[in-house]
């Protein structure tokens, strides 16, 4: 069985968890307090970051590289298109959410509201929270524009791009920081992805001291 060292609200860990579950790869989850940089974990990943996946006798790090490995080693239930243009678009959107969205939104909301307290790094910076709450509107509008033209974010089939976006939005939804009334098409997209069996583990997450809202695990939210 594979082993994933993770933290529950990390969108990068959630992206890997969704990929593993969609490909029906059994995986033990071990919560890792990576910020403490204990020696055992630093040996697994000198970068001191999660996720770290132990699979096939190897220890893999960096969520993008892990997902690419899973796609190549476990092609059943593909999460990347076969054509080069389609694969480019998936990678572009994964980069959009893991870079731009993360920097402008996730790091300003989840990290300020939750991570600081868990890591005992002080109180939320209200300026960052305000900025994140403003910037998420732009990203939801961009997603709505994409979904007005496509069935899924990157095209007609669900791909890793959808899991990357859902990983960030689900972490934000855990702390009620997504205005689902802003776009019906984005809400419908999330409801479809939220209903997939691969999402069950994500919806069961519990962070001590931060109970999720009632709608978080509700498939008819």
DRENPA-3360 file (N, C-alpha, C; in nm, 2 decimals, always signed):
BEGIN
1 = XXXXXXXX = +0.08/-0.12/+0.00/+0.00/+0.00/+0.00/+0.09/+0.13/+0.00 ~ +0.04/+0.23/-0.07/+0.12/+0.35/-0.08/+0.09/+0.43/+0.05 ~ +0.18/+0.52/+0.08/+0.17/+0.61/+0.20/+0.19/+0.75/+0.16 ~ +0.10/+0.84/+0.20/+0.11/+0.98/+0.17/+0.12/+1.06/+0.30 ~ +0.23/+1.13/+0.31/+0.25/+1.23/+0.42/+0.19/+1.36/+0.38 ~ +0.09/+1.41/+0.46/+0.01/+1.52/+0.41/-0.03/+1.61/+0.53 ~ -0.10/+1.72/+0.50/-0.18/+1.79/+0.60/-0.32/+1.81/+0.53 ~ -0.43/+1.80/+0.61/-0.56/+1.79/+0.55/-0.60/+1.91/+0.46;
9 = XXXXXXXX = -0.57/+2.03/+0.49/-0.61/+2.15/+0.41/-0.51/+2.19/+0.31 ~ -0.40/+2.12/+0.29/-0.31/+2.16/+0.18/-0.37/+2.13/+0.05 ~ -0.39/+2.22/-0.04/-0.44/+2.20/-0.17/-0.35/+2.11/-0.25 ~ -0.22/+2.11/-0.23/-0.13/+2.03/-0.30/-0.14/+1.88/-0.26 ~ -0.16/+1.86/-0.13/-0.19/+1.72/-0.08/-0.32/+1.67/-0.13 ~ -0.42/+1.76/-0.13/-0.55/+1.72/-0.18/-0.55/+1.68/-0.32 ~ -0.48/+1.75/-0.40/-0.47/+1.72/-0.55/-0.41/+1.58/-0.57 ~ -0.31/+1.54/-0.49/-0.25/+1.41/-0.50/-0.35/+1.31/-0.45;
17 = XXXXXXXX = -0.42/+1.34/-0.33/-0.52/+1.24/-0.28/-0.63/+1.22/-0.38 ~ -0.68/+1.32/-0.45/-0.78/+1.30/-0.55/-0.73/+1.21/-0.66 ~ -0.61/+1.24/-0.71/-0.55/+1.16/-0.82/-0.54/+1.01/-0.77 ~ -0.49/+0.99/-0.65/-0.48/+0.85/-0.61/-0.61/+0.78/-0.60 ~ -0.71/+0.85/-0.54/-0.84/+0.79/-0.52/-0.91/+0.77/-0.66 ~ -0.90/+0.86/-0.75/-0.96/+0.84/-0.88/-0.90/+0.72/-0.96 ~ -0.77/+0.70/-0.93/-0.70/+0.58/-1.00/-0.72/+0.46/-0.91 ~ -0.79/+0.47/-0.80/-0.82/+0.35/-0.71/-0.69/+0.29/-0.66;
25 = XXXXXXXX = -0.60/+0.38/-0.62/-0.47/+0.33/-0.56/-0.49/+0.35/-0.41 ~ -0.48/+0.23/-0.34/-0.50/+0.24/-0.19/-0.38/+0.31/-0.13 ~ -0.41/+0.39/-0.03/-0.31/+0.48/+0.02/-0.34/+0.51/+0.17 ~ -0.24/+0.49/+0.25/-0.24/+0.52/+0.39/-0.21/+0.67/+0.41 ~ -0.29/+0.75/+0.48/-0.26/+0.89/+0.50/-0.20/+0.91/+0.64 ~ -0.08/+0.98/+0.64/-0.02/+1.01/+0.77/+0.00/+1.16/+0.77 ~ -0.06/+1.22/+0.87/-0.06/+1.37/+0.89/+0.08/+1.41/+0.94 ~ +0.14/+1.50/+0.87/+0.28/+1.54/+0.89/+0.29/+1.69/+0.93;
33 = XXXXXXXX = +0.34/+1.71/+1.05/+0.36/+1.85/+1.09/+0.50/+1.90/+1.03 ~ +0.50/+1.92/+0.91/+0.62/+1.95/+0.83/+0.69/+2.07/+0.88 ~ +0.62/+2.17/+0.94/+0.68/+2.29/+0.98/+0.78/+2.27/+1.10 ~ +0.76/+2.15/+1.17/+0.85/+2.12/+1.28/+0.99/+2.07/+1.23 ~ +0.99/+2.03/+1.10/+1.11/+1.98/+1.03/+1.19/+1.88/+1.11 ~ +1.12/+1.77/+1.15/+1.18/+1.67/+1.23/+1.28/+1.59/+1.13 ~ +1.37/+1.52/+1.19/+1.48/+1.46/+1.11/+1.43/+1.36/+1.01 ~ +1.33/+1.27/+1.06/+1.28/+1.17/+0.98/+1.22/+1.22/+0.85;
41 = XXXXXXXX = +1.14/+1.33/+0.87/+1.07/+1.38/+0.75/+1.16/+1.45/+0.66 ~ +1.26/+1.52/+0.72/+1.36/+1.59/+0.63/+1.44/+1.49/+0.55 ~ +1.46/+1.37/+0.60/+1.53/+1.27/+0.52/+1.44/+1.23/+0.40 ~ +1.31/+1.22/+0.42/+1.22/+1.19/+0.31/+1.21/+1.30/+0.21 ~ +1.21/+1.42/+0.25/+1.21/+1.53/+0.16/+1.29/+1.65/+0.21 ~ +1.41/+1.67/+0.17/+1.50/+1.77/+0.22/+1.44/+1.91/+0.20 ~ +1.34/+1.93/+0.11/+1.27/+2.06/+0.09/+1.18/+2.09/+0.21 ~ +1.15/+1.99/+0.29/+1.07/+2.01/+0.41/+0.92/+2.04/+0.38;
49 = XXXXXXXX = +0.87/+1.99/+0.27/+0.73/+2.02/+0.23/+0.65/+1.89/+0.21 ~ +0.52/+1.91/+0.22/+0.43/+1.80/+0.19/+0.36/+1.84/+0.05 ~ +0.31/+1.75/-0.02/+0.30/+1.60/+0.00/+0.43/+1.53/-0.02 ~ +0.44/+1.41/+0.04/+0.55/+1.32/+0.01/+0.48/+1.18/+0.00 ~ +0.50/+1.11/-0.11/+0.43/+0.99/-0.14/+0.53/+0.87/-0.15 ~ +0.51/+0.77/-0.07/+0.59/+0.65/-0.08/+0.51/+0.55/-0.16 ~ +0.56/+0.51/-0.27/+0.49/+0.42/-0.36/+0.59/+0.35/-0.45 ~ +0.57/+0.22/-0.48/+0.65/+0.14/-0.57/+0.80/+0.14/-0.53;
57 = XXXXXXXX = +0.82/+0.14/-0.40/+0.95/+0.14/-0.35/+1.03/+0.27/-0.36 ~ +0.96/+0.38/-0.39/+1.02/+0.51/-0.40/+0.96/+0.61/-0.31 ~ +1.03/+0.72/-0.28/+0.97/+0.83/-0.21/+0.97/+0.95/-0.30 ~ +0.85/+1.00/-0.33/+0.83/+1.10/-0.43/+0.79/+1.23/-0.36 ~ +0.83/+1.34/-0.41/+0.79/+1.47/-0.35/+0.75/+1.57/-0.47 ~ +0.70/+1.68/-0.43/+0.65/+1.78/-0.53/+0.52/+1.73/-0.60 ~ +0.41/+1.80/-0.57/+0.28/+1.75/-0.61/+0.27/+1.74/-0.76 ~ +0.32/+1.83/-0.84/+0.31/+1.82/-0.98/+0.38/+1.70/-1.04;
65 = XXXXXXXX = +0.50/+1.68/-0.98/+0.58/+1.56/-1.03/+0.52/+1.43/-0.98 ~ +0.46/+1.43/-0.87/+0.39/+1.31/-0.82/+0.27/+1.28/-0.91 ~ +0.19/+1.38/-0.94/+0.08/+1.36/-1.03/+0.12/+1.31/-1.17 ~ +0.23/+1.36/-1.22/+0.28/+1.32/-1.35/+0.32/+1.18/-1.34 ~ +0.39/+1.14/-1.23/+0.43/+1.00/-1.22/+0.31/+0.91/-1.21 ~ +0.21/+0.94/-1.13/+0.09/+0.86/-1.12/+0.02/+0.84/-1.26 ~ +0.02/+0.95/-1.34/-0.04/+0.94/-1.47/+0.03/+0.85/-1.56 ~ +0.16/+0.85/-1.55/+0.24/+0.76/-1.64/+0.25/+0.61/-1.59;
73 = XXXXXXXX = +0.26/+0.60/-1.46/+0.27/+0.46/-1.40/+0.14/+0.39/-1.39 ~ +0.03/+0.47/-1.37/-0.10/+0.42/-1.35/-0.20/+0.48/-1.45 ~ -0.19/+0.45/-1.58/-0.27/+0.51/-1.68/-0.42/+0.49/-1.68 ~ -0.46/+0.38/-1.60/-0.60/+0.35/-1.58/-0.67/+0.47/-1.52 ~ -0.79/+0.51/-1.57/-0.86/+0.63/-1.54/-0.76/+0.75/-1.56 ~ -0.74/+0.78/-1.69/-0.65/+0.89/-1.72/-0.70/+1.03/-1.68 ~ -0.61/+1.11/-1.63/-0.64/+1.25/-1.59/-0.57/+1.35/-1.68 ~ -0.51/+1.30/-1.79/-0.45/+1.39/-1.89/-0.50/+1.35/-2.03;
81 = XXXXXXXX = -0.53/+1.44/-2.12/-0.57/+1.41/-2.25/-0.46/+1.34/-2.33 ~ -0.49/+1.28/-2.44/-0.38/+1.21/-2.52/-0.31/+1.31/-2.61 ~ -0.38/+1.41/-2.66/-0.32/+1.50/-2.76/-0.24/+1.61/-2.69 ~ -0.13/+1.66/-2.75/-0.04/+1.75/-2.69/-0.11/+1.89/-2.66 ~ -0.20/+1.93/-2.74/-0.26/+2.06/-2.71/-0.35/+2.05/-2.58 ~ -0.42/+1.94/-2.57/-0.50/+1.91/-2.45/-0.42/+1.90/-2.33 ~ -0.30/+1.83/-2.34/-0.22/+1.82/-2.22/-0.16/+1.95/-2.18 ~ -0.12/+2.03/-2.28/-0.07/+2.17/-2.25/-0.18/+2.25/-2.17;
89 = XXXXXXXX = -0.30/+2.24/-2.21/-0.41/+2.32/-2.15/-0.43/+2.27/-2.00 ~ -0.42/+2.14/-1.98/-0.43/+2.09/-1.85/-0.32/+2.14/-1.76 ~ -0.20/+2.13/-1.81/-0.08/+2.18/-1.74/-0.08/+2.33/-1.71 ~ -0.13/+2.40/-1.81/-0.15/+2.55/-1.79/-0.24/+2.58/-1.67 ~ -0.35/+2.51/-1.67/-0.45/+2.54/-1.57/-0.41/+2.49/-1.43 ~ -0.34/+2.37/-1.43/-0.28/+2.32/-1.30/-0.18/+2.43/-1.25 ~ -0.10/+2.48/-1.34/-0.01/+2.59/-1.30/-0.08/+2.71/-1.25 ~ -0.19/+2.75/-1.32/-0.27/+2.86/-1.28/-0.32/+2.85/-1.13;
97 = XXXXXXXX = -0.37/+2.74/-1.10/-0.43/+2.72/-0.96/-0.32/+2.70/-0.86 ~ -0.21/+2.62/-0.89/-0.11/+2.60/-0.79/-0.01/+2.71/-0.78 ~ -0.01/+2.80/-0.87/+0.08/+2.92/-0.86/+0.00/+3.05/-0.83 ~ -0.07/+3.10/-0.94/-0.14/+3.22/-0.93/-0.26/+3.22/-0.82 ~ -0.35/+3.12/-0.83/-0.46/+3.11/-0.74/-0.40/+3.09/-0.59 ~ -0.31/+3.01/-0.58/-0.25/+2.98/-0.45/-0.19/+3.11/-0.39 ~ -0.11/+3.18/-0.47/-0.05/+3.30/-0.42/-0.15/+3.41/-0.38 ~ -0.25/+3.43/-0.47/-0.34/+3.54/-0.45/-0.46/+3.51/-0.36;
105 = XXXXXXXX = -0.49/+3.38/-0.34/-0.61/+3.35/-0.27/-0.59/+3.25/-0.15 ~ -0.54/+3.13/-0.18/-0.53/+3.02/-0.08/-0.43/+3.07/+0.03 ~ -0.32/+3.12/-0.01/-0.22/+3.16/+0.09/-0.27/+3.28/+0.18 ~ -0.36/+3.36/+0.12/-0.42/+3.47/+0.19/-0.53/+3.44/+0.29 ~ -0.60/+3.32/+0.26/-0.72/+3.29/+0.34/-0.69/+3.16/+0.43 ~ -0.67/+3.05/+0.37/-0.65/+2.93/+0.44/-0.53/+2.94/+0.53 ~ -0.42/+2.99/+0.48/-0.30/+3.00/+0.56/-0.31/+3.10/+0.67 ~ -0.37/+3.21/+0.64/-0.39/+3.31/+0.75/-0.49/+3.27/+0.85;
113 = XXXXXXXX = -0.60/+3.21/+0.81/-0.71/+3.18/+0.91/-0.68/+3.05/+0.98 ~ -0.61/+2.95/+0.92/-0.59/+2.82/+0.98/-0.45/+2.79/+1.01 ~ -0.36/+2.79/+0.91/-0.22/+2.75/+0.93/-0.15/+2.83/+1.04 ~ -0.17/+2.96/+1.05/-0.10/+3.04/+1.15/-0.13/+2.99/+1.29 ~ -0.26/+2.96/+1.31/-0.30/+2.91/+1.45/-0.24/+2.77/+1.47 ~ -0.26/+2.68/+1.37/-0.21/+2.54/+1.39/-0.06/+2.54/+1.41 ~ +0.01/+2.63/+1.34/+0.16/+2.64/+1.35/+0.21/+2.73/+1.46 ~ +0.11/+2.79/+1.53/+0.14/+2.88/+1.64/+0.23/+3.00/+1.59;
121 = XXXXXXXX = +0.19/+3.06/+1.48/+0.27/+3.17/+1.42/+0.19/+3.30/+1.43 ~ +0.10/+3.31/+1.53/+0.04/+3.44/+1.55/-0.10/+3.45/+1.49 ~ -0.15/+3.57/+1.47/-0.29/+3.59/+1.43/-0.30/+3.63/+1.28 ~ -0.42/+3.60/+1.23/-0.43/+3.64/+1.08/-0.40/+3.78/+1.05 ~ -0.34/+3.81/+0.94/-0.32/+3.94/+0.89/-0.44/+3.99/+0.82 ~ -0.52/+4.09/+0.87/-0.64/+4.13/+0.81/-0.63/+4.18/+0.67 ~ -0.51/+4.24/+0.64/-0.49/+4.29/+0.51/-0.48/+4.18/+0.41 ~ -0.41/+4.07/+0.44/-0.40/+3.95/+0.36/-0.54/+3.89/+0.34;
129 = XXXXXXXX = -0.62/+3.88/+0.44/-0.75/+3.82/+0.43/-0.84/+3.90/+0.34 ~ -0.83/+4.03/+0.36/-0.91/+4.11/+0.27/-0.87/+4.10/+0.12 ~ -0.74/+4.10/+0.10/-0.69/+4.08/-0.04/-0.74/+3.95/-0.10 ~ -0.73/+3.84/-0.02/-0.77/+3.71/-0.07/-0.92/+3.70/-0.10 ~ -1.00/+3.76/-0.01/-1.14/+3.76/-0.03/-1.18/+3.84/-0.16 ~ -1.10/+3.94/-0.19/-1.13/+4.02/-0.31/-1.08/+3.95/-0.44 ~ -0.96/+3.89/-0.43/-0.91/+3.82/-0.55/-0.98/+3.70/-0.59 ~ -1.04/+3.63/-0.50/-1.11/+3.50/-0.54/-1.23/+3.53/-0.63;
137 = XXXXXXXX = -1.28/+3.65/-0.63/-1.39/+3.69/-0.72/-1.34/+3.68/-0.87 ~ -1.22/+3.73/-0.89/-1.17/+3.73/-1.02/-1.15/+3.59/-1.07 ~ -1.10/+3.50/-0.99/-1.07/+3.36/-1.03/-1.20/+3.29/-1.05 ~ -1.30/+3.31/-0.97/-1.43/+3.25/-0.99/-1.49/+3.29/-1.12 ~ -1.48/+3.42/-1.16/-1.53/+3.47/-1.28/-1.45/+3.41/-1.40 ~ -1.32/+3.39/-1.38/-1.24/+3.32/-1.49/-1.29/+3.18/-1.51 ~ -1.31/+3.11/-1.40/-1.36/+2.97/-1.41/-1.50/+2.97/-1.48 ~ -1.58/+3.06/-1.45/-1.71/+3.07/-1.51/-1.70/+3.09/-1.66;
145 = XXXXXXXX = -1.61/+3.17/-1.70/-1.58/+3.20/-1.84/-1.54/+3.07/-1.91 ~ -1.45/+2.99/-1.85/-1.40/+2.87/-1.91/-1.51/+2.77/-1.92 ~ -1.59/+2.76/-1.81/-1.70/+2.66/-1.81/-1.82/+2.69/-1.90 ~ -1.83/+2.82/-1.93/-1.93/+2.86/-2.03/-1.90/+2.80/-2.17 ~ -1.77/+2.77/-2.19/-1.73/+2.72/-2.32/-1.70/+2.57/-2.33 ~ -1.68/+2.51/-2.21/-1.64/+2.37/-2.20/-1.72/+2.30/-2.09 ~ -1.72/+2.17/-2.11/-1.79/+2.09/-2.01/-1.71/+2.09/-1.87 ~ -1.58/+2.08/-1.89/-1.49/+2.08/-1.77/-1.39/+2.19/-1.79;
153 = XXXXXXXX = -1.31/+2.22/-1.70/-1.22/+2.34/-1.70/-1.13/+2.33/-1.83 ~ -1.07/+2.22/-1.86/-0.97/+2.21/-1.97/-1.03/+2.16/-2.10 ~ -1.16/+2.11/-2.09/-1.22/+2.06/-2.22/-1.34/+1.98/-2.19 ~ -1.36/+1.88/-2.27/-1.49/+1.80/-2.26/-1.48/+1.68/-2.16 ~ -1.36/+1.66/-2.11/-1.34/+1.55/-2.01/-1.28/+1.60/-1.88 ~ -1.31/+1.54/-1.77/-1.25/+1.58/-1.64/-1.11/+1.54/-1.64 ~ -1.02/+1.64/-1.59/-0.88/+1.62/-1.59/-0.82/+1.66/-1.46 ~ -0.68/+1.65/-1.46/-0.61/+1.70/-1.34/-0.63/+1.85/-1.31;
161 = XXXXXXXX = -0.67/+1.92/-1.42/-0.70/+2.07/-1.40/-0.81/+2.08/-1.31 ~ -0.92/+2.00/-1.32/-1.03/+2.01/-1.23/-1.00/+1.97/-1.09 ~ -0.91/+1.87/-1.07/-0.87/+1.83/-0.94/-0.79/+1.94/-0.87 ~ -0.70/+2.00/-0.95/-0.62/+2.11/-0.89/-0.71/+2.22/-0.84 ~ -0.81/+2.26/-0.93/-0.90/+2.37/-0.89/-0.98/+2.33/-0.77 ~ -1.03/+2.21/-0.77/-1.12/+2.16/-0.66/-1.04/+2.14/-0.53 ~ -0.91/+2.11/-0.54/-0.83/+2.10/-0.42/-0.82/+2.23/-0.35 ~ -0.80/+2.34/-0.42/-0.79/+2.47/-0.36/-0.93/+2.52/-0.31;
169 = XXXXXXXX = -1.03/+2.50/-0.39/-1.17/+2.55/-0.36/-1.22/+2.47/-0.24 ~ -1.20/+2.34/-0.23/-1.25/+2.26/-0.12/-1.18/+2.31/+0.01 ~ -1.05/+2.34/+0.01/-0.99/+2.39/+0.13/-1.05/+2.52/+0.17 ~ -1.08/+2.61/+0.07/-1.14/+2.73/+0.10/-1.29/+2.72/+0.15 ~ -1.35/+2.62/+0.09/-1.49/+2.59/+0.13/-1.50/+2.54/+0.28 ~ -1.39/+2.47/+0.32/-1.39/+2.42/+0.46/-1.40/+2.54/+0.56 ~ -1.35/+2.65/+0.52/-1.36/+2.77/+0.61/-1.46/+2.87/+0.56 ~ -1.55/+2.83/+0.47/-1.66/+2.91/+0.42/-1.61/+3.04/+0.35;
177 = XXXXXXXX = -1.51/+3.02/+0.27/-1.45/+3.14/+0.20/-1.48/+3.14/+0.05 ~ -1.58/+3.06/+0.01/-1.62/+3.06/-0.14/-1.77/+3.10/-0.15 ~ -1.79/+3.21/-0.23/-1.93/+3.25/-0.25/-1.98/+3.18/-0.37 ~ -2.05/+3.07/-0.34/-2.11/+2.98/-0.44/-2.22/+3.05/-0.52 ~ -2.27/+3.15/-0.47/-2.38/+3.23/-0.54/-2.33/+3.32/-0.65 ~ -2.20/+3.33/-0.66/-2.14/+3.42/-0.76/-2.16/+3.37/-0.90 ~ -2.15/+3.23/-0.91/-2.16/+3.17/-1.05/-2.23/+3.04/-1.04 ~ -2.34/+3.03/-1.10/-2.42/+2.90/-1.10/-2.34/+2.79/-1.17;
185 = XXXXXXXX = -2.27/+2.83/-1.28/-2.20/+2.73/-1.36/-2.08/+2.67/-1.28 ~ -2.01/+2.76/-1.20/-1.90/+2.71/-1.12/-1.96/+2.62/-1.00 ~ -2.07/+2.66/-0.95/-2.13/+2.58/-0.84/-2.17/+2.44/-0.89 ~ -2.23/+2.44/-1.01/-2.27/+2.31/-1.07/-2.14/+2.22/-1.10 ~ -2.04/+2.28/-1.15/-1.91/+2.21/-1.17/-1.86/+2.15/-1.04 ~ -1.86/+2.23/-0.93/-1.81/+2.18/-0.81/-1.90/+2.07/-0.75 ~ -2.03/+2.08/-0.77/-2.12/+1.98/-0.72/-2.09/+1.85/-0.80 ~ -2.06/+1.85/-0.92/-2.03/+1.73/-1.00/-1.90/+1.66/-0.95;
193 = XXXXXXXX = -1.80/+1.75/-0.92/-1.67/+1.69/-0.88/-1.68/+1.65/-0.73 ~ -1.76/+1.72/-0.65/-1.78/+1.68/-0.51/-1.85/+1.55/-0.50 ~ -1.93/+1.51/-0.59/-2.01/+1.39/-0.59/-1.93/+1.27/-0.63 ~ -1.81/+1.28/-0.68/-1.73/+1.17/-0.72/-1.68/+1.09/-0.60 ~ -1.68/+0.95/-0.61/-1.63/+0.87/-0.50/-1.49/+0.92/-0.45 ~ -1.41/+0.97/-0.55/-1.27/+1.01/-0.51/-1.27/+1.12/-0.41 ~ -1.38/+1.19/-0.40/-1.39/+1.31/-0.31/-1.43/+1.28/-0.17 ~ -1.47/+1.15/-0.14/-1.52/+1.12/-0.01/-1.42/+1.15/+0.10;
201 = XXXXXXXX = -1.30/+1.11/+0.08/-1.20/+1.13/+0.18/-1.18/+1.28/+0.21 ~ -1.18/+1.36/+0.11/-1.17/+1.51/+0.13/-1.28/+1.56/+0.21 ~ -1.40/+1.52/+0.19/-1.52/+1.57/+0.26/-1.53/+1.52/+0.40 ~ -1.45/+1.41/+0.43/-1.45/+1.36/+0.57/-1.34/+1.42/+0.66 ~ -1.26/+1.51/+0.60/-1.15/+1.58/+0.67/-1.21/+1.66/+0.79 ~ -1.13/+1.65/+0.90/-1.16/+1.73/+1.02/-1.03/+1.79/+1.07 ~ -1.03/+1.92/+1.09/-0.91/+1.99/+1.15/-0.95/+2.03/+1.29 ~ -0.88/+1.98/+1.39/-0.91/+2.01/+1.53/-0.91/+2.17/+1.55;
209 = XXXXXXXX = -1.02/+2.21/+1.61/-1.04/+2.36/+1.64/-1.10/+2.43/+1.52 ~ -1.12/+2.36/+1.41/-1.18/+2.43/+1.29/-1.29/+2.34/+1.23 ~ -1.41/+2.33/+1.30/-1.51/+2.25/+1.24/-1.56/+2.30/+1.11 ~ -1.59/+2.22/+1.01/-1.63/+2.27/+0.88/-1.78/+2.31/+0.89 ~ -1.82/+2.40/+0.80/-1.96/+2.44/+0.79/-2.05/+2.32/+0.75 ~ -2.18/+2.33/+0.78/-2.27/+2.22/+0.75/-2.27/+2.18/+0.60 ~ -2.26/+2.28/+0.51/-2.27/+2.26/+0.37/-2.14/+2.19/+0.31 ~ -2.03/+2.18/+0.39/-1.91/+2.14/+0.33/-1.92/+2.00/+0.28;
217 = XXXXX = -1.98/+1.90/+0.35/-1.99/+1.77/+0.30/-2.13/+1.74/+0.24 ~ -2.21/+1.84/+0.22/-2.34/+1.82/+0.17/-2.33/+1.82/+0.01 ~ -2.37/+1.71/-0.05/-2.36/+1.70/-0.20/-2.47/+1.79/-0.26 ~ -2.57/+1.83/-0.19/-2.67/+1.92/-0.25/-2.66/+2.06/-0.19 ~ -2.54/+2.10/-0.17/-2.52/+2.23/-0.10/-2.58/+2.35/-0.17;
% end
